[in-house]
Amino acid sequence: MAENIEKLGVLGAGVMGAAIAHTAALHGISAVCVDLEPSILEKARARLDQLMKERISRGKMAEEEREAVWQRLHFSVDFDAFQEATWIVEAIVEDLEVKKDAFSRLDAVAPQARLLASNSSSLSITAMAAATRRPERVLGLHFFNPPQVMKLVEVVSGLETSSETLAEGNALAQRMGRVPVLVKKDRPGYIVNRILMAQFVEALRLLEEGVASIEDIDTAVKLGLNYPMGPFTLMDFTGNDVNLHVLEYLFTETGEAHYKPPLVLKNLYISGRLGRKTGKGFYTYES
Ligand SMILES: NC(=O)c1ccc[n+]([C@@H]2O[C@H](COP(=O)([O-])OP(=O)(O)OC[C@H]3O[C@@H](n4cnc5c(N)ncnc54)[C@H](O)[C@@H]3O)[C@@H](O)[C@H]2O)c1
């Protein structure tokens, strides 16, 4: 019977949402991805198809596998698509009020879901859980970009999250071919972004103080710390809208000076000189 097929529901078909649904489908799990407008879904579908065609042309994927993925992966603008979901992952804008509203709607539309997860980079899981009537079923499942490649998933416990829900989240991450780590306490930034964001701030301060150029800071970190990419390349890749939201949240919540968003980031973002939608990043900004 169709209702017995396990299915992942993903809210948001942006950079992360579509890619998380794709990762599930690549690992044999049916998935439905929901966003606000058909045009967003079309773009997501085209992005994923292009990705798979490139993998096929490099001999890393068979044509039949691409077809099988499209059998398992669906898109919708209708929240009711979540009525069949076994698990739900939210991957919309990094704004706590918007996410709380989404969690309250997901709670109402999907009583059958075994867990409601957020892919937030930093925000309080406990606050999102409090917007539902089943906080014990809410957790963080923080995938990294691109989730088809990046192995890590932070499984984040909110204050009320049950051990069964954490085990379910852990098992889901493993079924998607990822490596879960448990974040036992709900603290801003969890593990990775708590460390990474402080590094971003330091790189931005070096730029502000005129100590070195964007390119030289990236080269120094790459070669000196043996990182695969430098902080400015990574900031552009993550999206400076996301970085600014995360830093503002970490600074507000912790008061720690090492999370204070440097003015150079704020000003470049406000002026529109940085932004994923425009394709502009630090490397198109001439310091
Ligand atoms: N970009 C990254 O590298 C990265 C990595 C890990 C986690 N995250 C987190 O993942 C989440 C999404 O980030 P992204 O980079 O994919 O953002 P994005 O802007 O690419 O996508 C967000 C999508 O959510 C949709 N959306 C917004 N409000 C909605 C609503 N109420 N209902 C349905 N859809 C809605 C938007 O239309 C958009 O398509 C954020 O919480 C972010 O912090 C991002």
The ligand as an ORCA input file, in Angstrom:
! r2SCAN-3c Opt
* xyz 0 1
  N      23.770     27.448      2.347
  C      24.472     26.624      3.114
  O      25.662     26.372      2.876
  C      23.820     25.962      4.303
  C      24.472     24.868      4.902
  C      23.853     24.208      5.983
  C      22.633     24.670      6.458
  N      22.027     25.749      5.863
  C      20.719     26.159      6.384
  O      19.722     25.628      5.522
  C      18.599     26.523      5.496
  C      18.306     26.923      4.055
  O      19.438     27.542      3.521
  P      19.647     27.639      1.925
  O      21.052     28.041      1.744
  O      19.132     26.401      1.282
  O      18.657     28.858      1.591
  P      17.973     29.238      0.184
  O      17.689     30.700      0.273
  O      18.783     28.717     -0.950
  O      16.610     28.416      0.190
  C      15.554     28.683      1.068
  C      14.256     28.290      0.357
  O      13.198     28.320      1.316
  C      12.053     28.809      0.665
  N      11.129     29.298      1.690
  C      11.269     30.393      2.469
  N      10.210     30.483      3.310
  C       9.411     29.418      3.048
  C       8.183     28.946      3.592
  N       7.585     29.604      4.589
  N       7.661     27.813      3.081
  C       8.272     27.158      2.073
  N       9.436     27.548      1.528
  C      10.003     28.665      2.012
  C      12.556     29.885     -0.283
  O      11.624     30.117     -1.328
  C      13.866     29.259     -0.776
  O      13.685     28.521     -1.967
  C      18.948     27.676      6.415
  O      18.438     27.423      7.688
  C      20.471     27.658      6.414
  O      21.015     28.217      7.571
  C      22.584     26.386      4.789
*
